[in-house]
């Protein structure tokens, strides 16, 4: 399963239950992020018990993208399934600051910054 969203690509690998997000995600507004939200929710539905979001190759995400991810985390928290693991990198300064905030939405989200 794959989605091109602006200058970014989202890929879901069902074998390891991982969504990889690469590139730069600068969509204009929340309405444009609807397809990203649908993609993430579809991946979560297909994952059995744990879903990994690998953002180590995502060099930029605007505020609407962060809001979309936040809403996805809250929806997953409400369902209590699957558990979420978020992978980030210290190479992109925004990730260290922003990704850690997802724990405030759901303290069970595992966040690994490499």
N, CA, C and O atoms as a GROMACS GRO file, in nm:
protein
  456
    1UNK      N    1   0.086  -0.116   0.000
    1UNK     CA    2   0.000   0.000   0.000
    1UNK      C    3   0.091   0.123   0.000
    1UNK      O    4   0.185   0.130   0.079
    2UNK      N    5   0.063   0.219  -0.088
    2UNK     CA    6   0.147   0.337  -0.101
    2UNK      C    7   0.062   0.459  -0.132
    2UNK      O    8  -0.040   0.450  -0.200
    3UNK      N    9   0.107   0.576  -0.082
    3UNK     CA   10   0.038   0.702  -0.106
    3UNK      C   11   0.140   0.811  -0.130
    3UNK      O   12   0.236   0.826  -0.054
    4UNK      N   13   0.120   0.888  -0.236
    4UNK     CA   14   0.201   1.006  -0.260
    4UNK      C   15   0.121   1.126  -0.212
    4UNK      O   16   0.008   1.148  -0.256
    5UNK      N   17   0.181   1.203  -0.123
    5UNK     CA   18   0.114   1.321  -0.067
    5UNK      C   19   0.208   1.439  -0.080
    5UNK      O   20   0.300   1.455   0.001
    6UNK      N   21   0.185   1.522  -0.180
    6UNK     CA   22   0.276   1.634  -0.204
    6UNK      C   23   0.414   1.582  -0.240
    6UNK      O   24   0.429   1.503  -0.333
    7UNK      N   25   0.514   1.625  -0.165
    7UNK     CA   26   0.652   1.583  -0.189
    7UNK      C   27   0.692   1.468  -0.096
    7UNK      O   28   0.811   1.444  -0.074
    8UNK      N   29   0.593   1.397  -0.044
    8UNK     CA   30   0.622   1.286   0.047
    8UNK      C   31   0.557   1.158  -0.005
    8UNK      O   32   0.464   1.160  -0.086
    9UNK      N   33   0.609   1.047   0.044
    9UNK     CA   34   0.555   0.915   0.010
    9UNK      C   35   0.534   0.837   0.138
    9UNK      O   36   0.624   0.830   0.223
   10UNK      N   37   0.417   0.779   0.153
   10UNK     CA   38   0.386   0.692   0.266
   10UNK      C   39   0.374   0.550   0.211
   10UNK      O   40   0.305   0.527   0.112
   11UNK      N   41   0.441   0.456   0.276
   11UNK     CA   42   0.436   0.316   0.235
   11UNK      C   43   0.401   0.232   0.356
   11UNK      O   44   0.457   0.251   0.464
   12UNK      N   45   0.308   0.139   0.337
   12UNK     CA   46   0.275   0.045   0.445
   12UNK      C   47   0.324  -0.092   0.406
   12UNK      O   48   0.289  -0.145   0.301
   13UNK      N   49   0.406  -0.150   0.493
   13UNK     CA   50   0.457  -0.286   0.475
   13UNK      C   51   0.382  -0.374   0.574
   13UNK      O   52   0.404  -0.366   0.695
   14UNK      N   53   0.294  -0.458   0.523
   14UNK     CA   54   0.212  -0.541   0.612
   14UNK      C   55   0.294  -0.650   0.681
   14UNK      O   56   0.256  -0.696   0.789
   15UNK      N   57   0.404  -0.691   0.621
   15UNK     CA   58   0.486  -0.797   0.680
   15UNK      C   59   0.544  -0.755   0.815
   15UNK      O   60   0.545  -0.834   0.909
   16UNK      N   61   0.591  -0.630   0.823
   16UNK     CA   62   0.647  -0.584   0.952
   16UNK      C   63   0.560  -0.477   1.018
   16UNK      O   64   0.601  -0.415   1.117
   17UNK      N   65   0.440  -0.455   0.963
   17UNK     CA   66   0.344  -0.362   1.020
   17UNK      C   67   0.405  -0.223   1.042
   17UNK      O   68   0.396  -0.166   1.151
   18UNK      N   69   0.468  -0.171   0.936
   18UNK     CA   70   0.537  -0.043   0.943
   18UNK      C   71   0.490   0.051   0.833
   18UNK      O   72   0.481   0.013   0.716
   19UNK      N   73   0.459   0.174   0.872
   19UNK     CA   74   0.434   0.282   0.776
   19UNK      C   75   0.562   0.365   0.772
   19UNK      O   76   0.606   0.418   0.873
   20UNK      N   77   0.621   0.375   0.654
   20UNK     CA   78   0.739   0.458   0.634
   20UNK      C   79   0.695   0.586   0.565
   20UNK      O   80   0.624   0.583   0.464
   21UNK      N   81   0.736   0.699   0.620
   21UNK     CA   82   0.702   0.828   0.563
   21UNK      C   83   0.833   0.897   0.524
   21UNK      O   84   0.921   0.917   0.608
   22UNK      N   85   0.845   0.932   0.397
   22UNK     CA   86   0.968   0.990   0.344
   22UNK      C   87   0.941   1.123   0.275
   22UNK      O   88   0.830   1.148   0.227
   23UNK      N   89   1.044   1.207   0.271
   23UNK     CA   90   1.036   1.331   0.195
   23UNK      C   91   0.997   1.450   0.280
   23UNK      O   92   1.035   1.460   0.397
   24UNK      N   93   0.922   1.538   0.220
   24UNK     CA   94   0.878   1.661   0.285
   24UNK      C   95   0.727   1.672   0.270
   24UNK      O   96   0.675   1.676   0.159
   25UNK      N   97   0.655   1.677   0.382
   25UNK     CA   98   0.510   1.682   0.379
   25UNK      C   99   0.464   1.824   0.411
   25UNK      O  100   0.461   1.866   0.527
   26UNK      N  101   0.428   1.895   0.305
   26UNK     CA  102   0.386   2.036   0.317
   26UNK      C  103   0.252   2.058   0.248
   26UNK      O  104   0.240   2.145   0.163
   27UNK      N  105   0.154   1.982   0.283
   27UNK     CA  106   0.023   2.000   0.222
   27UNK      C  107  -0.039   2.130   0.274
   27UNK      O  108  -0.006   2.175   0.383
   28UNK      N  109  -0.127   2.188   0.195
   28UNK     CA  110  -0.175   2.323   0.222
   28UNK      C  111  -0.262   2.336   0.347
   28UNK      O  112  -0.254   2.438   0.417
   29UNK      N  113  -0.345   2.236   0.377
   29UNK     CA  114  -0.437   2.250   0.491
   29UNK      C  115  -0.485   2.112   0.536
   29UNK      O  116  -0.449   2.010   0.478
   30UNK      N  117  -0.565   2.111   0.642
   30UNK     CA  118  -0.613   1.983   0.696
   30UNK      C  119  -0.695   1.902   0.597
   30UNK      O  120  -0.690   1.779   0.599
   31UNK      N  121  -0.770   1.969   0.509
   31UNK     CA  122  -0.850   1.896   0.411
   31UNK      C  123  -0.760   1.814   0.318
   31UNK      O  124  -0.796   1.703   0.278
   32UNK      N  125  -0.644   1.869   0.283
   32UNK     CA  126  -0.552   1.796   0.196
   32UNK      C  127  -0.490   1.677   0.269
   32UNK      O  128  -0.443   1.583   0.206
   33UNK      N  129  -0.489   1.682   0.402
   33UNK     CA  130  -0.434   1.573   0.482
   33UNK      C  131  -0.535   1.460   0.503
   33UNK      O  132  -0.502   1.358   0.564
   34UNK      N  133  -0.658   1.476   0.454
   34UNK     CA  134  -0.758   1.371   0.471
   34UNK      C  135  -0.711   1.237   0.415
   34UNK      O  136  -0.732   1.133   0.476
   35UNK      N  137  -0.646   1.240   0.298
   35UNK     CA  138  -0.599   1.115   0.238
   35UNK      C  139  -0.488   1.051   0.321
   35UNK      O  140  -0.475   0.928   0.324
   36UNK      N  141  -0.408   1.132   0.389
   36UNK     CA  142  -0.305   1.080   0.479
   36UNK      C  143  -0.371   1.014   0.599
   36UNK      O  144  -0.331   0.906   0.642
   37UNK      N  145  -0.473   1.079   0.652
   37UNK     CA  146  -0.547   1.025   0.766
   37UNK      C  147  -0.611   0.890   0.730
   37UNK      O  148  -0.605   0.796   0.809
   38UNK      N  149  -0.673   0.883   0.614
   38UNK     CA  150  -0.736   0.758   0.569
   38UNK      C  151  -0.631   0.649   0.555
   38UNK      O  152  -0.653   0.536   0.596
   39UNK      N  153  -0.516   0.683   0.495
   39UNK     CA  154  -0.407   0.587   0.477
   39UNK      C  155  -0.361   0.532   0.612
   39UNK      O  156  -0.347   0.411   0.628
   40UNK      N  157  -0.336   0.621   0.709
   40UNK     CA  158  -0.290   0.578   0.841
   40UNK      C  159  -0.393   0.491   0.912
   40UNK      O  160  -0.358   0.390   0.973
   41UNK      N  161  -0.520   0.528   0.902
   41UNK     CA  162  -0.625   0.449   0.966
   41UNK      C  163  -0.641   0.313   0.898
   41UNK      O  164  -0.670   0.213   0.965
   42UNK      N  165  -0.624   0.307   0.766
   42UNK     CA  166  -0.628   0.178   0.696
   42UNK      C  167  -0.513   0.089   0.743
   42UNK      O  168  -0.532  -0.031   0.766
   43UNK      N  169  -0.394   0.147   0.756
   43UNK     CA  170  -0.278   0.070   0.804
   43UNK      C  171  -0.303   0.019   0.946
   43UNK      O  172  -0.270  -0.096   0.977
   44UNK      N  173  -0.361   0.103   1.031
   44UNK     CA  174  -0.389   0.063   1.169
   44UNK      C  175  -0.491  -0.050   1.174
   44UNK      O  176  -0.482  -0.139   1.259
   45UNK      N  177  -0.586  -0.048   1.084
   45UNK     CA  178  -0.686  -0.154   1.077
   45UNK      C  179  -0.623  -0.286   1.035
   45UNK      O  180  -0.663  -0.392   1.083
   46UNK      N  181  -0.526  -0.280   0.945
   46UNK     CA  182  -0.460  -0.401   0.897
   46UNK      C  183  -0.358  -0.457   0.996
   46UNK      O  184  -0.333  -0.577   0.998
   47UNK      N  185  -0.300  -0.370   1.079
   47UNK     CA  186  -0.200  -0.415   1.177
   47UNK      C  187  -0.269  -0.494   1.287
   47UNK      O  188  -0.380  -0.461   1.329
   48UNK      N  189  -0.202  -0.598   1.333
   48UNK     CA  190  -0.266  -0.682   1.434
   48UNK      C  191  -0.254  -0.626   1.575
   48UNK      O  192  -0.356  -0.606   1.641
   49UNK      N  193  -0.133  -0.601   1.621
   49UNK     CA  194  -0.120  -0.555   1.759
   49UNK      C  195  -0.029  -0.435   1.776
   49UNK      O  196  -0.038  -0.364   1.876
   50UNK      N  197   0.060  -0.410   1.679
   50UNK     CA  198   0.152  -0.298   1.690
   50UNK      C  199   0.178  -0.240   1.552
   50UNK      O  200   0.197  -0.313   1.455
   51UNK      N  201   0.177  -0.107   1.544
   51UNK     CA  202   0.205  -0.037   1.419
   51UNK      C  203   0.322   0.058   1.443
   51UNK      O  204   0.321   0.136   1.537
   52UNK      N  205   0.422   0.049   1.355
   52UNK     CA  206   0.536   0.138   1.363
   52UNK      C  207   0.523   0.247   1.257
   52UNK      O  208   0.494   0.218   1.141
   53UNK      N  209   0.544   0.371   1.298
   53UNK     CA  210   0.551   0.484   1.206
   53UNK      C  211   0.698   0.524   1.198
   53UNK      O  212   0.753   0.581   1.292
   54UNK      N  213   0.762   0.494   1.086
   54UNK     CA  214   0.904   0.525   1.067
   54UNK      C  215   0.915   0.659   0.995
   54UNK      O  216   0.886   0.669   0.876
   55UNK      N  217   0.956   0.760   1.068
   55UNK     CA  218   0.968   0.895   1.013
   55UNK      C  219   1.113   0.938   0.997
   55UNK      O  220   1.142   1.057   0.981
   56UNK      N  221   1.204   0.844   1.002
   56UNK     CA  222   1.347   0.878   0.999
   56UNK      C  223   1.389   0.943   0.868
   56UNK      O  224   1.495   1.005   0.861
   57UNK      N  225   1.309   0.928   0.762
   57UNK     CA  226   1.341   0.991   0.634
   57UNK      C  227   1.244   1.105   0.600
   57UNK      O  228   1.238   1.150   0.486
   58UNK      N  229   1.169   1.151   0.700
   58UNK     CA  230   1.076   1.262   0.681
   58UNK      C  231   1.147   1.390   0.726
   58UNK      O  232   1.159   1.416   0.846
   59UNK      N  233   1.193   1.469   0.630
   59UNK     CA  234   1.273   1.586   0.667
   59UNK      C  235   1.192   1.708   0.707
   59UNK      O  236   1.246   1.800   0.769
   60UNK      N  237   1.062   1.711   0.674
   60UNK     CA  238   0.978   1.824   0.714
   60UNK      C  239   0.833   1.781   0.725
   60UNK      O  240   0.784   1.703   0.643
   61UNK      N  241   0.765   1.833   0.825
   61UNK     CA  242   0.622   1.812   0.844
   61UNK      C  243   0.564   1.941   0.899
   61UNK      O  244   0.606   1.989   1.004
   62UNK      N  245   0.467   1.997   0.828
   62UNK     CA  246   0.410   2.125   0.874
   62UNK      C  247   0.308   2.104   0.986
   62UNK      O  248   0.279   1.991   1.025
   63UNK      N  249   0.255   2.213   1.036
   63UNK     CA  250   0.165   2.205   1.152
   63UNK      C  251   0.037   2.128   1.122
   63UNK      O  252  -0.016   2.061   1.211
   64UNK      N  253  -0.013   2.136   1.000
   64UNK     CA  254  -0.132   2.058   0.965
   64UNK      C  255  -0.101   1.909   0.966
   64UNK      O  256  -0.186   1.827   1.002
   65UNK      N  257   0.020   1.873   0.928
   65UNK     CA  258   0.063   1.734   0.933
   65UNK      C  259   0.076   1.684   1.076
   65UNK      O  260   0.038   1.570   1.106
   66UNK      N  261   0.129   1.768   1.163
   66UNK     CA  262   0.140   1.731   1.304
   66UNK      C  263   0.001   1.715   1.364
   66UNK      O  264  -0.022   1.624   1.445
   67UNK      N  265  -0.091   1.802   1.326
   67UNK     CA  266  -0.229   1.790   1.374
   67UNK      C  267  -0.292   1.660   1.324
   67UNK      O  268  -0.362   1.592   1.400
   68UNK      N  269  -0.267   1.624   1.199
   68UNK     CA  270  -0.321   1.499   1.144
   68UNK      C  271  -0.267   1.379   1.220
   68UNK      O  272  -0.343   1.288   1.254
   69UNK      N  273  -0.137   1.377   1.248
   69UNK     CA  274  -0.079   1.267   1.325
   69UNK      C  275  -0.136   1.264   1.467
   69UNK      O  276  -0.161   1.157   1.522
   70UNK      N  277  -0.156   1.381   1.525
   70UNK     CA  278  -0.213   1.388   1.660
   70UNK      C  279  -0.354   1.329   1.663
   70UNK      O  280  -0.388   1.254   1.754
   71UNK      N  281  -0.434   1.363   1.563
   71UNK     CA  282  -0.571   1.309   1.557
   71UNK      C  283  -0.568   1.158   1.535
   71UNK      O  284  -0.652   1.086   1.590
   72UNK      N  285  -0.472   1.110   1.455
   72UNK     CA  286  -0.458   0.966   1.435
   72UNK      C  287  -0.421   0.896   1.566
   72UNK      O  288  -0.476   0.791   1.598
   73UNK      N  289  -0.330   0.954   1.641
   73UNK     CA  290  -0.291   0.895   1.770
   73UNK      C  291  -0.409   0.892   1.866
   73UNK      O  292  -0.429   0.792   1.934
   74UNK      N  293  -0.486   0.999   1.872
   74UNK     CA  294  -0.602   1.002   1.961
   74UNK      C  295  -0.707   0.898   1.920
   74UNK      O  296  -0.769   0.836   2.006
   75UNK      N  297  -0.727   0.880   1.790
   75UNK     CA  298  -0.823   0.779   1.743
   75UNK      C  299  -0.775   0.639   1.777
   75UNK      O  300  -0.854   0.552   1.814
   76UNK      N  301  -0.644   0.617   1.765
   76UNK     CA  302  -0.586   0.486   1.797
   76UNK      C  303  -0.596   0.461   1.948
   76UNK      O  304  -0.623   0.349   1.991
   77UNK      N  305  -0.573   0.565   2.026
   77UNK     CA  306  -0.585   0.554   2.172
   77UNK      C  307  -0.728   0.513   2.209
   77UNK      O  308  -0.749   0.428   2.296
   78UNK      N  309  -0.825   0.573   2.144
   78UNK     CA  310  -0.965   0.543   2.174
   78UNK      C  311  -0.997   0.396   2.146
   78UNK      O  312  -1.071   0.332   2.221
   79UNK      N  313  -0.941   0.343   2.038
   79UNK     CA  314  -0.963   0.202   2.003
   79UNK      C  315  -0.876   0.109   2.088
   79UNK      O  316  -0.908  -0.009   2.105
   80UNK      N  317  -0.765   0.165   2.142
   80UNK     CA  318  -0.667   0.088   2.219
   80UNK      C  319  -0.597  -0.019   2.134
   80UNK      O  320  -0.542  -0.116   2.188
   81UNK      N  321  -0.599  -0.001   2.004
   81UNK     CA  322  -0.535  -0.099   1.916
   81UNK      C  323  -0.516  -0.037   1.778
   81UNK      O  324  -0.607   0.029   1.727
   82UNK      N  325  -0.402  -0.055   1.719
   82UNK     CA  326  -0.281  -0.121   1.767
   82UNK      C  327  -0.198  -0.026   1.854
   82UNK      O  328  -0.219   0.095   1.853
   83UNK      N  329  -0.104  -0.082   1.926
   83UNK     CA  330  -0.007  -0.001   1.998
   83UNK      C  331   0.080   0.068   1.894
   83UNK      O  332   0.103   0.012   1.787
   84UNK      N  333   0.128   0.187   1.925
   84UNK     CA  334   0.206   0.264   1.828
   84UNK      C  335   0.351   0.278   1.871
   84UNK      O  336   0.382   0.300   1.988
   85UNK      N  337   0.439   0.264   1.773
   85UNK     CA  338   0.581   0.286   1.792
   85UNK      C  339   0.622   0.389   1.686
   85UNK      O  340   0.600   0.367   1.567
   86UNK      N  341   0.681   0.499   1.727
   86UNK     CA  342   0.723   0.604   1.635
   86UNK      C  343   0.874   0.612   1.634
   86UNK      O  344   0.938   0.629   1.738
   87UNK      N  345   0.931   0.601   1.514
   87UNK     CA  346   1.076   0.612   1.498
   87UNK      C  347   1.109   0.746   1.434
   87UNK      O  348   1.051   0.784   1.333
   88UNK      N  349   1.204   0.817   1.495
   88UNK     CA  350   1.248   0.945   1.442
   88UNK      C  351   1.399   0.953   1.442
   88UNK      O  352   1.468   0.858   1.480
   89UNK      N  353   1.449   1.066   1.399
   89UNK     CA  354   1.593   1.086   1.394
   89UNK      C  355   1.630   1.225   1.446
   89UNK      O  356   1.556   1.321   1.427
   90UNK      N  357   1.743   1.232   1.512
   90UNK     CA  358   1.793   1.360   1.562
   90UNK      C  359   1.851   1.445   1.449
   90UNK      O  360   1.886   1.561   1.472
   91UNK      N  361   1.861   1.390   1.329
   91UNK     CA  362   1.914   1.465   1.215
   91UNK      C  363   1.822   1.580   1.174
   91UNK      O  364   1.867   1.680   1.118
   92UNK      N  365   1.693   1.566   1.203
   92UNK     CA  366   1.596   1.671   1.173
   92UNK      C  367   1.546   1.728   1.305
   92UNK      O  368   1.474   1.661   1.379
   93UNK      N  369   1.586   1.852   1.335
   93UNK     CA  370   1.559   1.913   1.466
   93UNK      C  371   1.411   1.911   1.504
   93UNK      O  372   1.379   1.892   1.622
   94UNK      N  373   1.322   1.928   1.409
   94UNK     CA  374   1.179   1.932   1.440
   94UNK      C  375   1.131   1.800   1.501
   94UNK      O  376   1.038   1.800   1.582
   95UNK      N  377   1.194   1.688   1.464
   95UNK     CA  378   1.146   1.559   1.512
   95UNK      C  379   1.167   1.542   1.662
   95UNK      O  380   1.078   1.495   1.733
   96UNK      N  381   1.284   1.579   1.711
   96UNK     CA  382   1.309   1.563   1.854
   96UNK      C  383   1.208   1.642   1.937
   96UNK      O  384   1.160   1.594   2.040
   97UNK      N  385   1.178   1.761   1.893
   97UNK     CA  386   1.084   1.846   1.967
   97UNK      C  387   0.939   1.798   1.951
   97UNK      O  388   0.867   1.782   2.050
   98UNK      N  389   0.898   1.775   1.829
   98UNK     CA  390   0.757   1.746   1.802
   98UNK      C  391   0.715   1.603   1.833
   98UNK      O  392   0.606   1.582   1.887
   99UNK      N  393   0.798   1.506   1.800
   99UNK     CA  394   0.756   1.366   1.818
   99UNK      C  395   0.738   1.331   1.964
   99UNK      O  396   0.650   1.252   1.998
  100UNK      N  397   0.819   1.388   2.051
  100UNK     CA  398   0.806   1.359   2.194
  100UNK      C  399   0.672   1.408   2.250
  100UNK      O  400   0.623   1.354   2.349
  101UNK      N  401   0.614   1.508   2.187
  101UNK     CA  402   0.484   1.559   2.233
  101UNK      C  403   0.371   1.459   2.213
  101UNK      O  404   0.266   1.472   2.276
  102UNK      N  405   0.390   1.361   2.126
  102UNK     CA  406   0.286   1.261   2.104
  102UNK      C  407   0.262   1.177   2.230
  102UNK      O  408   0.153   1.121   2.246
  103UNK      N  409   0.361   1.168   2.317
  103UNK     CA  410   0.342   1.098   2.445
  103UNK      C  411   0.242   1.169   2.534
  103UNK      O  412   0.180   1.106   2.621
  104UNK      N  413   0.224   1.299   2.516
  104UNK     CA  414   0.126   1.373   2.594
  104UNK      C  415  -0.016   1.337   2.553
  104UNK      O  416  -0.110   1.349   2.631
  105UNK      N  417  -0.030   1.292   2.428
  105UNK     CA  418  -0.162   1.251   2.379
  105UNK      C  419  -0.197   1.109   2.424
  105UNK      O  420  -0.312   1.079   2.456
  106UNK      N  421  -0.095   1.024   2.425
  106UNK     CA  422  -0.114   0.884   2.465
  106UNK      C  423   0.019   0.836   2.521
  106UNK      O  424   0.115   0.816   2.447
  107UNK      N  425   0.023   0.816   2.652
  107UNK     CA  426   0.150   0.782   2.716
  107UNK      C  427   0.202   0.644   2.678
  107UNK      O  428   0.316   0.610   2.712
  108UNK      N  429   0.123   0.564   2.610
  108UNK     CA  430   0.167   0.431   2.568
  108UNK      C  431   0.236   0.431   2.432
  108UNK      O  432   0.285   0.328   2.388
  109UNK      N  433   0.240   0.546   2.365
  109UNK     CA  434   0.312   0.556   2.238
  109UNK      C  435   0.460   0.545   2.268
  109UNK      O  436   0.514   0.619   2.350
  110UNK      N  437   0.528   0.450   2.200
  110UNK     CA  438   0.673   0.436   2.214
  110UNK      C  439   0.741   0.524   2.111
  110UNK      O  440   0.714   0.514   1.991
  111UNK      N  441   0.829   0.610   2.158
  111UNK     CA  442   0.899   0.701   2.068
  111UNK      C  443   1.049   0.675   2.080
  111UNK      O  444   1.106   0.678   2.188
  112UNK      N  445   1.111   0.650   1.964
  112UNK     CA  446   1.255   0.625   1.959
  112UNK      C  447   1.318   0.726   1.864
  112UNK      O  448   1.289   0.728   1.744
  113UNK      N  449   1.404   0.811   1.918
  113UNK     CA  450   1.477   0.908   1.837
  113UNK      C  451   1.620   0.856   1.825
  113UNK      O  452   1.690   0.841   1.925
  114UNK      N  453   1.662   0.831   1.702
  114UNK     CA  454   1.797   0.776   1.680
  114UNK      C  455   1.895   0.885   1.643
  114UNK      O  456   2.013   0.857   1.621
   0.00000   0.00000   0.00000
